[in-house]
Amino acid sequence: MSHDDANNGGQQWNGAQSTSGTPLSPPPYYFNQTPEPPMQTLSATYSSSIFFRRWGATVIDSILLLLILLSFYGVLGSYIRSDNLGAILLIVVAYPLLVFAYYILLEGLTGYTLGKMLLRIRVVNGEGGTPGFVKGLIRSSVRIIDTNPFLAGGLPAGITVLATRNKQRLGDMAAKTFVVKVRDLEPDKRGNNVVLAPVFTVIALIGLIGGVLGIVSLVKASNASDSNLISDFQSEYSDAMESEEQSTGDIEWTSRDAAFKVTTPSYWEESVMSEEGNGVNLSLVDFENNSLMVVSKNIEPGEIDSDLLSDYAEAFMDNLVIYDDTTIVEEPVALTVNGYDAQKFIIQIQIESYEYVYLVVVIQTETAVHQFIALSDVDKFEAVQFELENIIESFTETAYSL
């Protein structure tokens, strides 16, 4: 219906006569009427079902174009991953142009896209014919505004199709095109299916095969990336373990008189107490845990007897009476250290305002009695006791001392 029809209540001139029977001339607006294009009239009869067909076609076309994008990645993926500028520019520039050409050429020259072909709707001009390149260009150019997935997700197109009388989006209005159901067109305006069916089959196959190749390439790249991450992690872990081993590697210490050796973690250091003249053969310190170990050789060769070890432990305990606050944590017990007979006991002593725990181990060899005194703060002793005992267990006399 034209604008003039609307002003006249929608009534057409039907050759009315006057009361005297004389035919009346048509009103002036009658000669200015422009009949609606048939496709406009047809579009106005559609319900919202045409919207869902158009929406479904858009989804199918979007999937196809995504598969084509994946095919780009399948071909150029290795170049893209290596930050090849040419490959990246090709996708950034060529892919949008391909999408643009997809709609311009297919809708302009055939009235169809793959989605529209499958859902049996077609873009037509006002007379029901193929829109042509120019209308296709105008119609597709407006897609940047109303069906841009990055701009409101195509919401403007959906709103205008549902709201307008002729079920047109902005691109249709600009190009004066309509989207109609193929069954409503005359047979000669539906397109040549003999030609179109193979064309769209090839397009679908290209998209499908290219998409599969792209997905395979993505999976391989992802696996390679995961493998590299695992490799990097393993390398870093290996380096860290090596570094840890280096930082926590054992150090073998030899006494000042070369009579024995003990082994400690690498963070132990030799203290100044090992200087000649104080009776101490070896003095080691762990500053991190505030622990000290002093080893001395108390009995010279020729003075060894079977009761010496127990007598020495008893004498050591008797000497503790010089301290006011002394607690026996563990009574002397017999044990073997690296094949040598030994006595071990633990005492706690308060010196001024500090409390210490002494782990004492007296080892009797064929040539001497060696006294280990390991000292630690009360609150740290439990944490370091196992390590202190392991250091003492590493004791061995050298061949030189035998």
C-alpha positions as CSV (number, residue, x, y, z in Angstrom):
1,M,0.0,0.0,0.0
2,S,1.3,3.4,-1.0
3,H,1.5,6.5,1.2
4,D,-1.5,8.0,-0.7
5,D,-3.5,4.9,-0.1
6,A,-2.9,5.2,3.6
7,N,-4.2,8.9,3.5
8,N,-7.3,7.8,1.7
9,G,-8.2,5.0,4.2
10,G,-6.8,2.4,1.8
11,Q,-9.6,2.8,-0.8
12,Q,-8.8,2.5,-4.5
13,W,-10.6,4.6,-7.2
14,N,-13.5,2.5,-8.5
15,G,-15.1,4.9,-11.0
16,A,-17.7,6.4,-8.7
17,Q,-20.6,8.5,-10.0
18,S,-22.4,11.6,-8.8
19,T,-26.0,11.6,-7.6
20,S,-27.1,12.6,-11.1
21,G,-25.4,9.6,-12.6
22,T,-22.5,11.5,-14.1
23,P,-19.2,9.7,-13.7
24,L,-16.8,11.5,-11.4
25,S,-13.1,12.1,-12.3
26,P,-10.5,10.3,-10.2
27,P,-9.1,12.4,-7.4
28,P,-5.7,14.0,-8.0
29,Y,-3.8,11.6,-5.6
30,Y,-5.0,8.7,-7.7
31,F,-2.6,9.6,-10.5
32,N,0.4,9.8,-8.1
33,Q,0.0,6.3,-6.6
34,T,3.1,4.0,-7.0
35,P,2.2,0.4,-6.5
36,E,4.1,-1.6,-3.8
37,P,6.8,-4.0,-5.1
38,P,5.3,-7.4,-5.0
39,M,8.1,-8.7,-2.6
40,Q,7.3,-5.8,-0.2
41,T,3.7,-7.0,-0.1
42,L,4.7,-10.6,0.3
43,S,7.2,-9.7,3.1
44,A,4.4,-7.9,5.0
45,T,2.4,-11.1,5.2
46,Y,5.2,-13.0,7.1
47,S,5.0,-13.7,10.8
48,S,8.0,-13.9,13.1
49,S,8.8,-17.4,11.6
50,I,10.9,-15.6,8.9
51,F,13.1,-14.2,11.7
52,F,13.9,-17.7,13.0
53,R,14.8,-18.9,9.5
54,R,17.0,-15.9,9.0
55,W,18.6,-16.4,12.4
56,G,19.2,-20.1,11.7
57,A,20.8,-19.2,8.3
58,T,23.1,-16.7,10.0
59,V,24.2,-19.4,12.5
60,I,25.0,-21.8,9.7
61,D,26.9,-19.2,7.7
62,S,28.8,-18.2,10.9
63,I,29.9,-21.8,11.4
64,L,31.0,-22.1,7.8
65,L,33.0,-18.9,8.1
66,L,34.6,-20.1,11.4
67,L,35.6,-23.4,9.6
68,I,37.2,-21.3,6.8
69,L,39.1,-19.3,9.5
70,L,40.3,-22.6,11.0
71,S,41.4,-23.7,7.5
72,F,43.5,-20.5,7.3
73,Y,45.1,-21.6,10.6
74,G,45.6,-25.1,9.3
75,V,47.6,-23.8,6.4
76,L,49.4,-20.9,8.1
77,G,49.5,-22.2,11.7
78,S,53.2,-22.8,11.9
79,Y,53.9,-19.4,10.5
80,I,51.5,-17.7,12.9
81,R,53.1,-19.6,15.9
82,S,56.5,-18.4,14.8
83,D,55.1,-14.8,14.7
84,N,55.5,-14.5,11.0
85,L,54.2,-11.0,10.2
86,G,53.1,-11.9,6.7
87,A,51.0,-14.8,7.8
88,I,49.4,-12.7,10.5
89,L,48.6,-9.9,8.2
90,L,47.2,-12.3,5.7
91,I,44.6,-13.5,8.2
92,V,43.9,-10.0,9.6
93,V,43.4,-8.6,6.1
94,A,42.4,-11.4,3.8
95,Y,39.9,-13.2,6.0
96,P,37.6,-10.2,6.6
97,L,37.7,-9.6,2.8
98,L,36.8,-13.2,2.2
99,V,33.8,-12.9,4.6
100,F,32.8,-9.7,2.9
101,A,33.0,-11.3,-0.6
102,Y,31.1,-14.3,0.6
103,Y,28.0,-12.3,1.3
104,I,28.4,-9.8,-1.6
105,L,28.9,-12.3,-4.3
106,L,26.6,-15.1,-3.2
107,E,23.7,-12.9,-2.0
108,G,24.2,-10.4,-4.8
109,L,24.6,-12.9,-7.7
110,T,22.5,-15.9,-6.4
111,G,20.3,-14.5,-3.6
112,Y,21.6,-17.4,-1.4
113,T,24.3,-18.2,1.1
114,L,24.8,-21.7,2.4
115,G,22.5,-21.0,5.4
116,K,19.8,-19.5,3.2
117,M,20.0,-22.3,0.7
118,L,19.6,-24.9,3.5
119,L,16.7,-23.1,5.2
120,R,15.0,-22.3,1.8
121,I,15.0,-18.5,2.0
122,R,16.3,-16.1,-0.6
123,V,17.4,-12.5,-0.9
124,V,15.5,-10.8,-3.7
125,N,14.9,-7.4,-5.1
126,G,11.4,-5.8,-5.1
127,E,10.3,-7.9,-8.1
128,G,11.6,-11.2,-6.7
129,G,14.7,-11.3,-8.9
130,T,18.4,-11.7,-8.0
131,P,19.6,-8.5,-6.2
132,G,22.7,-8.0,-8.3
133,F,26.2,-6.9,-7.3
134,V,25.4,-3.3,-6.3
135,K,22.5,-4.2,-4.0
136,G,24.6,-7.1,-2.6
137,L,27.5,-4.6,-1.9
138,I,25.1,-2.1,-0.2
139,R,23.4,-4.9,1.8
140,S,26.6,-6.5,3.0
141,S,28.3,-3.2,3.8
142,V,25.6,-2.5,6.4
143,R,26.5,-5.8,8.1
144,I,29.3,-4.0,9.7
145,I,26.7,-2.2,11.8
146,D,23.7,-4.5,12.3
147,T,25.1,-8.0,12.2
148,N,28.7,-7.5,13.4
149,P,29.3,-10.2,16.1
150,F,31.7,-7.8,17.8
151,L,29.0,-5.0,17.9
152,A,26.0,-6.0,20.0
153,G,26.2,-9.5,18.5
154,G,23.8,-8.9,15.6
155,L,21.1,-7.6,17.9
156,P,20.3,-4.6,15.8
157,A,19.5,-6.9,12.8
158,G,17.2,-9.1,14.9
159,I,15.3,-6.1,16.4
160,T,14.7,-4.5,13.0
161,V,13.5,-7.7,11.4
162,L,11.0,-8.3,14.2
163,A,9.9,-4.6,14.4
164,T,9.6,-3.6,10.8
165,R,6.5,-4.3,8.7
166,N,8.4,-5.9,5.9
167,K,10.8,-7.9,8.1
168,Q,13.8,-6.1,6.9
169,R,17.1,-5.4,8.6
170,L,19.0,-2.2,8.1
171,G,21.0,-3.6,5.1
172,D,17.7,-4.6,3.4
173,M,16.3,-1.1,3.9
174,A,19.4,0.5,2.4
175,A,19.5,-1.9,-0.6
176,K,15.7,-2.2,-1.0
177,T,16.0,-6.0,-0.8
178,F,13.7,-8.5,0.9
179,V,14.2,-12.0,2.3
180,V,11.4,-14.3,1.4
181,K,10.6,-18.0,1.5
182,V,11.6,-19.8,-1.7
183,R,8.3,-21.6,-1.9
184,D,6.5,-18.2,-2.3
185,L,8.5,-17.3,-5.4
186,E,7.6,-18.1,-8.9
187,P,9.6,-21.1,-10.2
188,D,11.7,-19.0,-12.5
189,K,12.7,-16.7,-9.6
190,R,14.0,-19.5,-7.3
191,G,17.4,-19.8,-8.9
192,N,18.9,-22.7,-11.0
193,N,19.3,-25.5,-8.5
194,V,21.2,-27.6,-11.0
195,V,24.0,-25.0,-10.8
196,L,23.5,-23.8,-7.3
197,A,23.4,-27.1,-5.5
198,P,26.9,-28.2,-6.6
199,V,28.3,-24.7,-5.9
200,F,27.1,-24.7,-2.3
201,T,28.1,-28.4,-1.9
202,V,31.7,-27.5,-2.9
203,I,31.6,-24.5,-0.5
204,A,30.4,-26.6,2.3
205,L,33.1,-29.3,1.6
206,I,35.8,-26.7,1.5
207,G,34.7,-25.3,4.8
208,L,34.4,-28.7,6.4
209,I,37.7,-30.1,5.2
210,G,39.6,-26.9,5.9
211,G,38.0,-26.7,9.3
212,V,39.0,-30.3,10.2
213,L,42.6,-29.5,9.1
214,G,42.6,-26.4,11.2
215,I,41.3,-28.2,14.2
216,V,43.9,-30.9,13.8
217,S,46.5,-28.2,13.5
218,L,45.2,-26.6,16.7
219,V,45.2,-29.9,18.5
220,K,48.8,-30.6,17.4
221,A,49.9,-27.1,18.4
222,S,48.2,-27.5,21.8
223,N,49.8,-30.9,22.4
224,A,53.2,-29.4,21.3
225,S,52.6,-26.5,23.6
226,D,51.7,-28.8,26.5
227,S,54.7,-31.0,25.6
228,N,56.9,-27.9,25.7
229,L,55.4,-26.8,28.9
230,I,56.0,-30.3,30.4
231,S,59.5,-30.3,29.0
232,D,60.2,-26.8,30.4
233,F,58.7,-27.8,33.7
234,Q,60.8,-31.0,33.8
235,S,63.9,-29.0,32.8
236,E,63.2,-26.4,35.4
237,Y,62.4,-29.1,38.0
238,S,65.6,-31.0,37.0
239,D,67.6,-27.8,37.3
240,A,66.0,-27.1,40.6
241,M,66.6,-30.6,41.9
242,E,70.2,-30.4,40.6
243,S,70.6,-27.0,42.3
244,E,68.9,-28.4,45.4
245,E,71.3,-31.4,45.3
246,Q,74.2,-29.1,44.9
247,S,73.0,-26.9,47.7
248,T,72.1,-29.8,50.0
249,G,75.0,-32.1,48.9
250,D,77.0,-33.8,51.6
251,I,80.4,-32.6,52.7
252,E,83.0,-34.9,54.3
253,W,85.0,-33.4,57.1
254,T,88.3,-34.7,58.4
255,S,89.4,-34.0,62.0
256,R,92.4,-31.7,62.7
257,D,94.6,-34.7,63.6
258,A,93.3,-36.7,60.6
259,A,92.1,-39.4,63.0
260,F,88.5,-39.6,61.8
261,K,85.9,-38.3,59.3
262,V,82.2,-37.3,59.5
263,T,79.8,-36.2,56.8
264,T,77.3,-33.3,57.0
265,P,74.9,-31.5,54.7
266,S,76.5,-28.7,52.8
267,Y,75.1,-25.9,54.9
268,W,77.3,-26.9,57.9
269,E,80.5,-25.0,58.4
270,E,83.6,-25.4,60.4
271,S,83.9,-23.2,63.4
272,V,86.9,-21.5,65.1
273,M,86.7,-24.0,68.0
274,S,88.7,-26.5,65.8
275,E,91.8,-24.5,66.4
276,E,94.8,-26.3,67.8
277,G,95.4,-26.3,71.5
278,N,91.8,-26.5,72.9
279,G,91.5,-30.3,72.7
280,V,88.8,-30.2,70.0
281,N,89.6,-32.2,66.9
282,L,86.6,-30.9,64.9
283,S,83.9,-28.3,65.5
284,L,81.0,-27.8,63.0
285,V,78.1,-25.3,63.1
286,D,74.7,-25.0,61.4
287,F,73.9,-21.3,61.7
288,E,70.4,-21.8,60.2
289,N,69.3,-24.1,63.0
290,N,71.6,-22.7,65.7
291,S,73.3,-26.1,66.2
292,L,76.8,-26.9,67.1
293,M,78.7,-30.2,67.1
294,V,82.1,-30.6,68.8
295,V,84.2,-33.8,68.5
296,S,87.2,-34.5,70.6
297,K,89.6,-37.4,71.1
298,N,89.9,-38.0,74.8
299,I,91.8,-41.2,75.4
300,E,95.1,-42.0,73.8
301,P,96.1,-45.4,72.5
302,G,97.1,-47.9,75.1
303,E,94.5,-46.8,77.7
304,I,91.5,-48.7,76.3
305,D,89.7,-51.3,78.5
306,S,86.3,-53.0,78.4
307,D,84.7,-50.8,81.0
308,L,86.1,-47.5,79.8
309,L,83.0,-46.5,77.7
310,S,80.5,-46.9,80.6
311,D,82.9,-45.3,83.0
312,Y,83.3,-42.3,80.7
313,A,79.6,-41.8,80.4
314,E,79.1,-42.1,84.2
315,A,81.9,-39.6,84.8
316,F,80.3,-37.2,82.3
317,M,77.0,-37.4,84.1
318,D,78.6,-36.8,87.5
319,N,80.2,-33.7,86.2
320,L,76.8,-32.2,85.4
321,V,76.4,-31.3,89.1
322,I,78.3,-28.0,88.4
323,Y,75.2,-26.7,86.6
324,D,72.2,-25.7,88.7
325,D,69.5,-26.4,86.2
326,T,70.3,-29.7,84.6
327,T,67.7,-32.3,83.4
328,I,68.5,-35.7,82.1
329,V,66.3,-36.1,79.1
330,E,67.6,-39.6,78.2
331,E,69.6,-41.9,80.3
332,P,72.8,-43.4,78.8
333,V,72.1,-46.2,76.5
334,A,74.5,-48.5,74.7
335,L,74.4,-48.6,70.9
336,T,76.7,-49.2,67.9
337,V,77.9,-46.5,65.6
338,N,79.3,-47.7,62.3
339,G,80.5,-50.9,64.0
340,Y,82.0,-49.2,67.0
341,D,80.6,-49.5,70.6
342,A,79.1,-46.3,71.9
343,Q,77.0,-44.7,74.6
344,K,74.4,-42.1,74.0
345,F,72.5,-39.8,76.4
346,I,70.7,-36.5,76.2
347,I,70.6,-33.7,78.8
348,Q,69.0,-30.3,79.0
349,I,70.9,-27.4,80.6
350,Q,70.0,-23.8,81.4
351,I,72.8,-21.4,81.2
352,E,71.8,-17.9,82.3
353,S,68.5,-17.3,80.5
354,Y,69.1,-19.8,77.7
355,E,68.1,-23.4,77.6
356,Y,70.1,-25.9,75.5
357,V,69.8,-29.6,74.8
358,Y,73.0,-31.7,74.6
359,L,73.1,-34.9,72.6
360,V,76.2,-36.7,73.7
361,V,77.6,-39.8,72.1
362,V,80.8,-41.4,73.2
363,I,82.4,-43.8,70.7
364,Q,85.1,-46.3,71.6
365,T,87.4,-47.5,68.8
366,E,90.5,-49.7,68.9
367,T,92.7,-46.7,69.4
368,A,90.7,-44.1,71.3
369,V,87.5,-42.7,72.7
370,H,85.9,-40.0,70.7
371,Q,83.3,-37.7,72.3
372,F,80.6,-36.1,70.2
373,I,78.7,-33.2,71.9
374,A,75.9,-31.8,69.7
375,L,74.3,-28.6,71.1
376,S,70.9,-27.1,70.0
377,D,68.3,-24.7,71.3
378,V,65.5,-26.4,73.2
379,D,62.8,-25.3,70.8
380,K,64.8,-26.6,67.7
381,F,66.2,-29.8,69.0
382,E,63.4,-32.1,67.9
383,A,63.6,-30.8,64.4
384,V,67.4,-31.3,64.1
385,Q,67.9,-34.4,66.3
386,F,67.5,-36.9,63.4
387,E,70.1,-34.9,61.4
388,L,72.5,-34.7,64.3
389,E,72.3,-38.5,64.9
390,N,72.9,-39.1,61.1
391,I,76.0,-37.0,61.2
392,I,77.3,-39.0,64.2
393,E,76.4,-42.3,62.5
394,S,78.7,-41.2,59.6
395,F,81.7,-41.3,61.9
396,T,84.6,-43.5,60.7
397,E,88.3,-43.7,61.7
398,T,90.9,-43.1,59.1
399,A,93.5,-45.7,58.1
400,Y,96.1,-43.2,59.3
401,S,94.8,-43.4,62.9
402,L,95.0,-47.2,63.2
